[in-house]
Amino acid sequence: MGIRTGQQYLNELDGAARDLWIDGEKVEGKITEHPAFRNIAQSVAHLYDMQHDPHLQPDMTYRSPSTGNLVGLSFMQPHTKEDLARRRTMMQHWARYAHGMMGRAPDYLNSELMAIAAAAPFFSTENSRYSDNVRKYYEYVRENDLCLTHTLILPQANRGVSAAQQADPYLAARVVEKTSEGVIIRGARMLATLPLADEILVFPSTVIRNTEEDRPYAFAFALPLSTPGLRLICRETFDYGKSHFDHPLGSRFEEMDAVVVFHDVLVPWERIFVLEDGDRCNKLYAETDATPHMTHQVIAKNVAKAEFILGVTSLIVDTIGIEQFQHVQEKVAEVVIALETMKAFLVASEANAKLNQWGIMTPDWTPLNVARNTFPKVYPRLVEIVQQLAAGGLMAIPSERDFNNPELRPDIDRFYQAKNTSAVDRTRLFRLAWDAAISTFGNRQVLYERFFFGDPVRMAGALYHSYNKEPAKQLIRDLLNETPDPLLGREG
């Protein structure tokens, strides 16, 4: 099949019924027509259509090594630094369309899947079934251009004990029994973003104790979201049905988040990659190098997000005539620094890339690791800068209906104008700033970035322990050894 069109994605979304709930009601009928999902469905469809754009297609596709069909370039297993640069170019096309506001664009998990498929031998046990499963699943997703989401985190009940020690042993998703057809899973996982994906990866996240009682919670597998017994319970939508004028971001890029409930779900044997193996779960990301490739995609997205904030803040400065103030210049300079820092991390990761043990050109982890520890702290500050520059202007924004009221329009045109733009254009800009910095959608983006890779304290601890500090310490030892010894009055 190869690359699919946006309409094919929408048709397949409507053709595979899923147990999807929102606001106390099950979604019946066509998902693509439901008020909470129709706009994000169109945005995902647009991503797929971009692969068919004659001007973009060379940047976004490559020939499948098995069929010769054009397939998405995010599935390409890179073997050179040029391959990595091609992957980044493709990712930035999608990221710039959504201005970095879609954390689950398909290239994110495509990157994980291509990395673990290259490392398929890691999944081998006494039976080669699991490594074969990984390879075949990667090819299946690539050749059908599927969209994936994933779920990693256990329910937040009692975080002081492991999944096996919860009051309800089936609170966290776990193995119930094994049959000739596959494995039965019962329990829940959170959090799956973009429940309009085709399939879901159910993978390990936090460290799993490698004990007998924890074995039922240690697994990795993939399923269609239409699998019987698989239920998605969504939070309320942050797309309030307003126009693109009123909610320019929320009406396009509200991905939705859901808790995943497994009501004795059958996972076929061919869909399982790890089973009851805590040690392999704990090593999965490090041994396969999935994390550097996923993070490479994320930092490409974050560059687009920082570019977006720079554009918004710079236009606010121009529109209301505040460029002459030094504190304004300082704030916009902060945005520039954030953007250029993310770009530098990305370039450094590619420049220092090396072939890993599986023959895959892997971006250097150190700059990516620093980048993923930096952006969760930077992005809330960028949003704060938008708030500070727009100030009270974010509290006084007319709606599209206000503009369409002939009695109000003369007042709006007069009193909402700006230094060098009309009331309509000023309002478009300030509504965009509001949706990024004030709205529920915008605040969800801040929360999302804060915890994109998990607990920031644990991430910092991981960086501390993994970073090689010895060369820096040796520089200081050498300097101290050259310092005069006060007792001897000579060089030490």
ZIJORA-V410690 format. One record per pair of residues at least 12 apart in sequence whose C-alpha atoms are under 10 Angstrom apart, sorted by the first residue. I is the first residue (numbers start at 1). J is the second residue. Records with the same first field share a line. If there is no record, write none. Layout:
I=J / J
This chain:
1=67 / 69 / 70 / 71 / 142 / 143 / 144 / 145
2=61 / 62 / 63 / 64 / 67 / 68 / 69 / 70 / 71 / 72 / 141 / 142 / 143 / 144 / 145 / 146
3=48 / 49 / 51 / 52 / 60 / 61 / 62 / 69 / 70 / 71 / 72 / 73 / 142 / 143 / 144 / 145 / 146
4=45 / 48 / 49 / 51 / 52 / 70 / 71 / 72 / 143 / 144 / 145 / 146
5=45 / 46 / 47 / 48 / 49 / 50 / 51 / 52 / 145
6=41 / 42 / 43 / 44 / 45 / 46 / 47 / 48 / 49 / 50 / 51 / 52
7=42 / 45 / 46 / 48 / 49
8=45 / 48 / 49
9=41 / 42 / 44 / 45 / 46 / 48 / 49 / 145 / 146 / 147 / 196 / 197 / 198
10=30 / 31 / 32 / 38 / 41 / 42 / 44 / 45 / 196
11=30 / 31 / 32
12=198
13=30 / 31 / 32 / 41 / 196 / 197 / 198 / 225 / 226
14=29 / 30 / 31 / 32 / 33 / 196
15=29 / 30 / 31 / 226
16=30 / 31 / 198 / 224 / 225 / 226 / 227
17=29 / 30 / 31 / 225 / 226 / 227 / 228
18=31 / 195 / 196 / 224 / 225 / 226 / 227 / 228 / 229 / 230 / 231 / 232
19=225 / 226 / 227 / 228 / 229 / 230 / 231 / 232 / 233 / 261
20=195 / 196 / 225 / 226 / 230 / 231 / 232 / 233 / 234 / 258 / 260
21=231 / 232 / 233 / 234 / 235 / 258
22=36 / 232 / 233 / 234 / 235 / 236 / 237 / 258
23=36 / 233 / 234 / 235 / 236 / 237
24=233 / 234 / 235 / 236
25=233
26=232 / 233
31=196
32=196
35=237 / 239 / 240 / 241
36=236 / 237 / 238 / 239 / 240 / 241 / 251 / 254 / 255 / 256
37=194 / 195 / 196 / 237 / 239 / 251 / 252 / 253 / 254 / 255 / 256
38=196 / 239 / 241 / 251 / 252
39=239 / 241 / 250 / 251 / 252 / 253 / 254 / 255
40=102 / 194 / 196 / 239 / 250 / 251 / 252 / 253 / 254 / 255 / 256
41=194 / 196 / 197 / 252 / 253 / 254 / 255
42=252 / 253
43=97 / 98 / 102 / 105 / 251 / 252 / 253 / 254 / 255
44=94 / 98 / 102 / 104 / 105 / 106 / 147 / 194 / 196 / 197 / 252 / 253 / 255
46=94 / 97
47=93 / 94 / 95 / 97 / 98 / 105 / 106
48=60 / 72 / 94 / 106 / 145 / 147
50=93 / 94 / 97
51=70 / 71 / 72 / 73 / 90 / 93 / 94
52=70
56=90 / 93
57=70 / 72 / 73 / 90
58=70 / 73 / 86 / 90
59=72 / 73 / 86 / 87 / 88 / 89 / 90 / 91 / 93
60=72 / 73 / 74 / 86 / 87 / 88 / 89 / 90 / 91 / 92 / 93 / 94
61=73 / 74 / 75 / 76 / 86 / 87 / 90
62=74 / 75 / 76
63=76
64=76 / 139 / 142 / 143
65=139
66=139 / 143
67=143
68=143
69=143
70=142 / 143 / 145
71=142 / 143 / 144 / 145
72=87 / 90 / 106 / 107 / 110 / 142 / 143 / 144 / 145 / 146
73=86 / 87 / 88 / 89 / 90 / 91 / 107 / 110 / 111 / 142
74=86 / 87 / 88 / 89 / 90 / 91 / 106 / 107 / 108 / 109 / 110 / 111 / 112 / 113 / 114 / 142 / 297
75=87 / 107 / 109 / 110 / 111 / 112 / 113 / 114 / 115 / 138 / 139 / 141 / 142 / 143 / 145
76=110 / 111 / 114 / 115 / 142
77=111 / 113 / 114 / 115 / 117 / 118 / 359 / 360 / 361 / 362
78=114 / 115 / 355 / 359 / 360 / 361 / 362 / 363
79=354 / 355 / 356 / 359 / 360 / 361 / 362
80=350 / 353 / 354 / 355 / 359 / 360 / 361 / 362
81=349 / 350 / 351 / 352 / 353 / 354 / 355 / 361 / 362 / 363
82=350 / 351 / 361
83=350 / 361
84=293 / 296 / 349 / 350 / 351 / 353 / 360 / 361 / 362 / 363
85=346 / 347 / 350 / 351
87=107 / 111 / 293 / 296 / 297 / 300
88=296 / 297 / 299 / 300 / 301 / 346 / 347 / 350
89=300
90=107 / 297 / 300
91=105 / 106 / 107 / 108 / 296 / 297 / 298 / 299 / 300 / 301 / 304
92=297 / 298 / 299 / 300 / 301 / 302 / 303 / 304
93=300 / 301 / 304
94=106 / 107 / 300 / 301 / 304
95=107 / 297 / 298 / 300 / 301 / 302 / 303 / 304 / 305
96=300 / 301 / 302 / 303 / 304 / 305 / 307 / 308
97=304
98=249 / 252 / 253 / 301 / 304 / 305 / 308
99=249 / 253 / 301 / 302 / 303 / 304 / 305 / 306 / 307 / 308 / 309
100=253 / 298 / 299 / 300 / 301 / 302 / 303 / 304 / 305 / 306 / 307 / 308 / 445
101=249 / 250 / 252 / 253 / 254 / 255 / 301 / 302 / 304 / 305 / 308 / 436 / 441 / 442 / 445
102=193 / 194 / 252 / 253 / 254 / 255 / 301 / 305 / 445
103=193 / 194 / 253 / 255 / 297 / 298 / 301 / 302 / 445 / 448 / 449 / 452
104=147 / 148 / 149 / 150 / 192 / 193 / 194 / 195 / 197 / 255 / 298
105=147 / 148 / 149 / 194 / 197 / 255 / 297 / 301
106=145 / 146 / 147 / 148 / 149 / 194 / 197
107=147 / 148 / 294 / 297 / 298
108=147 / 148 / 149 / 293 / 294 / 295 / 296 / 297 / 298 / 301
109=147 / 148 / 149 / 150 / 200 / 201 / 290 / 293 / 294 / 297
110=138 / 141 / 142 / 145 / 146 / 147 / 148 / 149 / 293 / 294 / 297
111=290 / 291 / 292 / 293 / 294 / 295 / 296 / 297
112=138 / 285 / 288 / 289 / 290 / 291 / 292 / 293 / 294 / 295 / 297
113=134 / 135 / 137 / 138 / 139 / 141 / 142 / 148 / 201 / 290 / 293 / 294
114=134 / 135 / 138 / 139 / 141 / 142 / 288 / 290 / 293 / 360
115=138 / 285 / 288 / 289 / 290 / 291 / 292 / 293 / 294 / 358 / 360 / 362
116=131 / 134 / 135 / 138 / 273 / 284 / 285 / 287 / 288 / 289 / 290 / 291 / 358
117=131 / 132 / 133 / 134 / 135 / 136 / 137 / 138 / 139 / 288 / 290 / 358
118=131 / 134 / 135 / 138 / 288 / 289 / 290 / 357 / 358 / 359 / 360
119=131 / 134 / 135 / 284 / 287 / 288 / 289 / 290 / 356 / 357 / 358 / 359 / 360
120=132 / 133 / 134 / 135 / 273 / 288 / 358
121=134 / 135 / 288 / 358
122=280 / 283 / 284 / 287 / 288 / 358
123=273 / 274 / 275 / 280 / 281 / 284 / 288
124=273 / 274
125=274 / 277 / 280
129=269 / 270 / 271 / 272 / 273
130=220 / 221 / 269 / 270 / 271 / 272 / 273 / 274 / 275
131=272 / 273 / 274
132=270 / 273
133=221 / 269 / 270 / 271 / 272 / 273 / 274
134=221 / 222 / 270 / 271 / 272 / 273 / 274
135=273
136=270 / 271
137=222 / 270 / 271 / 272 / 273
141=198 / 199
145=198
146=197 / 198 / 199
147=194 / 196 / 197 / 198 / 199 / 200
148=193 / 194 / 195 / 196 / 197 / 198 / 199 / 200 / 201 / 222 / 223 / 224 / 225
149=191 / 192 / 193 / 194 / 195 / 196 / 197 / 198 / 199 / 200 / 201 / 202 / 222 / 225
150=189 / 190 / 191 / 192 / 193 / 194 / 195 / 197 / 199 / 200 / 201 / 202 / 203 / 222 / 223 / 260
151=188 / 189 / 190 / 191 / 192 / 193 / 200 / 201 / 202 / 203 / 204 / 205 / 258 / 259 / 260
152=189 / 190 / 191 / 192 / 201 / 202 / 203 / 204 / 205 / 206 / 220
153=172 / 173 / 188 / 189 / 190 / 191 / 192 / 202 / 203 / 204 / 205 / 206 / 259 / 454
154=171 / 172 / 173 / 187 / 188 / 189 / 190 / 191 / 204 / 205 / 206 / 217 / 259
155=171 / 172 / 173 / 187 / 188 / 189 / 190 / 191 / 259 / 260
156=171 / 172 / 189 / 190
157=171 / 172
162=207 / 208 / 209 / 213 / 214 / 217
163=208 / 209 / 213 / 214 / 216 / 217
164=209 / 211 / 212 / 213 / 214 / 215 / 216 / 217
165=213 / 214
168=187
169=186 / 187 / 217
170=185 / 186 / 187 / 188 / 217 / 262
171=186 / 187 / 188 / 189 / 261
172=185 / 186 / 187 / 188 / 189 / 190 / 217 / 261 / 262
173=185 / 186 / 187 / 188 / 189 / 190 / 202 / 216 / 217 / 218 / 219 / 260 / 261 / 262 / 263 / 264
174=186 / 187 / 188 / 189 / 214 / 215 / 216 / 217 / 218 / 219 / 262 / 264 / 276
175=187 / 215 / 216 / 217 / 218 / 219 / 264 / 265 / 267 / 275 / 276
176=216 / 217 / 264 / 265 / 266
177=216 / 264 / 266
178=266 / 267 / 268 / 269
179=266 / 267 / 268 / 269
180=268 / 269
181=266 / 267 / 268 / 269 / 270
182=265 / 266 / 267 / 268 / 269 / 270 / 271 / 272
183=264 / 265 / 266 / 267 / 268 / 269 / 271 / 272 / 275
184=262 / 263 / 264 / 265 / 266 / 267 / 268
185=216 / 217 / 229 / 230 / 261 / 262 / 263 / 264 / 265 / 266 / 267
186=229 / 230 / 261 / 262 / 263 / 264 / 265 / 266
187=217 / 260 / 261 / 262 / 263 / 264 / 265
188=230 / 231 / 232 / 259 / 260 / 261 / 262 / 263
189=202 / 232 / 258 / 259 / 260 / 261 / 262
190=232 / 233 / 257 / 258 / 259 / 260 / 261
191=232 / 234 / 257 / 258 / 259 / 260
192=232 / 233 / 234 / 256 / 257 / 258 / 259 / 260
193=234 / 254 / 255 / 256 / 257 / 258 / 259
194=234 / 254 / 255 / 256 / 257 / 258
195=225 / 232 / 233 / 234 / 255 / 256 / 257 / 258 / 259 / 260
196=225 / 255 / 256
197=224 / 225
198=223 / 224 / 225 / 226
199=222 / 223 / 224 / 225 / 226 / 227
200=221 / 222 / 223 / 224 / 225 / 226 / 260
201=220 / 221 / 222 / 223 / 224 / 225 / 271
202=219 / 220 / 221 / 222 / 223 / 260 / 272
203=218 / 219 / 220 / 221 / 222 / 273 / 274 / 281 / 284
204=217 / 218 / 219 / 220 / 221 / 274 / 278 / 280 / 281 / 282 / 283 / 284 / 285
205=218 / 281 / 282 / 284 / 285 / 453 / 454
206=281 / 282 / 454
207=278 / 279 / 281 / 282 / 283
208=277 / 278 / 279 / 280 / 281 / 282
209=277 / 278 / 279 / 281 / 282
210=276 / 277 / 278 / 279 / 280 / 281 / 282
211=276 / 277 / 278 / 279
212=276 / 277 / 278
214=276 / 277 / 278
215=275 / 276 / 277 / 278 / 279
216=275 / 276 / 277 / 278
217=275 / 276 / 277 / 278 / 281
218=274 / 275 / 276 / 277 / 278 / 279 / 280 / 281 / 282
219=272 / 273 / 274 / 275 / 276 / 277 / 278 / 280 / 281
220=271 / 272 / 273 / 274 / 275 / 276 / 277 / 280 / 281 / 284
221=267 / 268 / 269 / 270 / 271 / 272 / 273 / 274 / 275
222=267 / 268 / 270 / 271 / 272 / 273
223=265 / 266 / 267 / 268 / 271 / 272
224=271
225=260
227=262 / 265 / 266 / 267
228=262 / 263 / 264 / 265 / 266
229=261 / 262 / 263 / 264 / 265 / 266
230=260 / 261 / 262 / 263 / 264 / 265 / 266
231=258 / 259 / 260 / 261 / 262 / 263 / 265
232=257 / 258 / 259 / 260 / 261 / 262
233=257 / 258 / 259 / 260 / 261
234=256 / 257 / 258 / 259 / 260
235=256 / 257 / 258 / 259
236=256 / 257 / 258
237=250 / 254 / 255 / 256 / 257 / 440 / 441
238=250 / 251 / 253 / 254 / 255 / 256 / 439 / 440 / 441 / 442 / 444
239=251 / 252 / 253 / 254 / 255 / 256 / 440 / 441
240=254 / 440 / 441
242=399 / 400
243=399 / 400 / 401
244=400 / 428 / 431 / 432
245=399 / 400 / 424 / 427 / 428 / 429 / 431 / 432
246=397 / 398 / 399 / 400 / 401 / 427 / 428 / 430 / 431 / 432 / 434 / 435
247=399 / 428 / 431 / 432 / 434 / 435 / 436 / 439 / 441
248=428 / 429 / 431 / 432 / 433 / 434 / 435 / 436
249=431 / 432 / 433 / 434 / 435 / 436 / 439 / 441 / 442
250=432 / 435 / 436 / 439 / 440 / 441 / 442
251=435 / 441
253=441
254=441 / 442 / 444 / 445
255=441
287=356 / 357 / 358
288=356 / 357 / 358 / 360
289=356 / 357 / 358 / 360 / 362 / 363 / 365
290=362
291=362 / 365 / 368 / 369
292=349 / 362 / 363 / 364 / 365 / 366 / 367 / 368 / 369
293=361 / 362 / 363 / 364 / 365 / 368
294=368
295=346 / 363 / 365 / 368 / 369 / 371 / 372 / 453
296=345 / 346 / 347 / 349 / 350 / 362 / 363 / 364 / 365 / 367 / 368 / 369 / 371 / 372
297=346
298=346 / 368 / 371 / 372 / 452 / 453
299=342 / 343 / 345 / 346 / 368 / 371 / 372 / 375
300=342 / 343 / 345 / 346
301=342
302=338 / 339 / 342 / 343 / 371 / 372 / 375 / 379 / 449
303=338 / 339 / 340 / 341 / 342 / 343 / 344 / 345 / 346 / 375
304=339 / 342 / 343
305=339 / 379 / 382
306=335 / 336 / 337 / 338 / 339 / 340 / 341 / 342 / 343 / 375 / 378 / 379 / 382
307=335 / 336 / 338 / 339 / 340
308=335 / 339 / 436
309=332 / 335 / 336 / 339 / 379 / 382 / 383 / 385 / 386 / 433 / 436 / 437
310=332 / 333 / 334 / 335 / 336 / 338 / 339 / 382 / 386
311=332 / 335
312=386 / 390 / 429 / 430 / 432 / 433 / 436
313=328 / 331 / 332 / 335 / 382 / 383 / 385 / 386 / 387 / 388 / 389 / 390 / 429 / 433
314=328 / 329 / 332 / 335 / 386 / 389
315=426 / 429 / 430
316=386 / 389 / 390 / 393 / 418 / 426 / 429 / 430 / 433
317=329 / 332 / 389 / 390
318=418 / 419 / 420 / 421
319=417 / 418 / 419 / 420 / 421 / 422 / 425 / 426 / 429 / 430
320=389 / 390 / 393 / 417 / 418 / 419 / 420 / 421 / 426
321=418 / 419 / 420
322=389 / 419
327=389
328=385 / 388 / 389
331=381 / 382 / 384 / 385 / 386 / 388 / 389
332=382 / 385 / 386 / 389
334=378 / 381 / 382 / 385
335=378 / 379 / 381 / 382 / 383 / 385 / 386
338=374 / 375 / 378 / 379 / 381 / 382
339=375 / 378
341=371 / 374 / 375
342=367 / 368 / 370 / 371 / 372 / 374 / 375
343=371
344=367 / 371
345=364 / 365 / 366 / 367 / 368 / 369 / 370 / 371 / 372
346=363 / 364 / 367 / 368 / 371
347=363 / 364 / 367 / 368
348=363 / 364 / 365 / 366 / 367 / 368
349=362 / 363 / 364 / 365 / 366 / 367 / 368 / 369
350=362 / 363 / 364 / 365 / 367 / 368
351=363 / 364
352=364 / 365 / 366 / 367
353=365
366=463 / 466 / 467 / 468
369=459 / 460 / 462 / 463 / 466 / 467
370=459 / 460 / 463 / 467
372=449 / 450 / 452 / 453 / 456 / 459 / 460
373=450 / 453 / 456 / 457 / 459 / 460 / 463
374=450 / 456 / 460
375=449 / 450 / 452
376=446 / 447 / 448 / 449 / 450 / 451 / 452 / 453 / 456
377=446 / 449 / 450 / 456
378=449 / 450
379=445 / 446 / 447 / 449 / 450
380=437 / 443 / 445 / 446 / 447 / 449 / 450
381=446
382=437 / 446
383=433 / 434 / 436 / 437 / 438 / 442 / 443 / 445 / 446
384=437 / 438
385=437
386=430 / 433 / 434 / 436 / 437 / 438
387=433 / 434 / 436 / 437 / 438
390=430 / 433 / 434 / 437
393=416 / 426 / 427 / 430 / 431 / 433 / 434
394=427 / 430 / 431 / 432 / 433 / 434 / 435 / 437 / 438
395=430 / 431 / 434 / 438
396=416 / 427 / 430 / 431
397=412 / 416 / 423 / 426 / 427 / 428 / 430 / 431 / 434
398=412 / 416 / 423 / 424 / 427 / 428 / 430 / 431
399=424 / 427 / 428 / 431
400=424 / 427 / 428
403=423 / 424 / 427
409=423
411=423
412=424 / 427
480=492
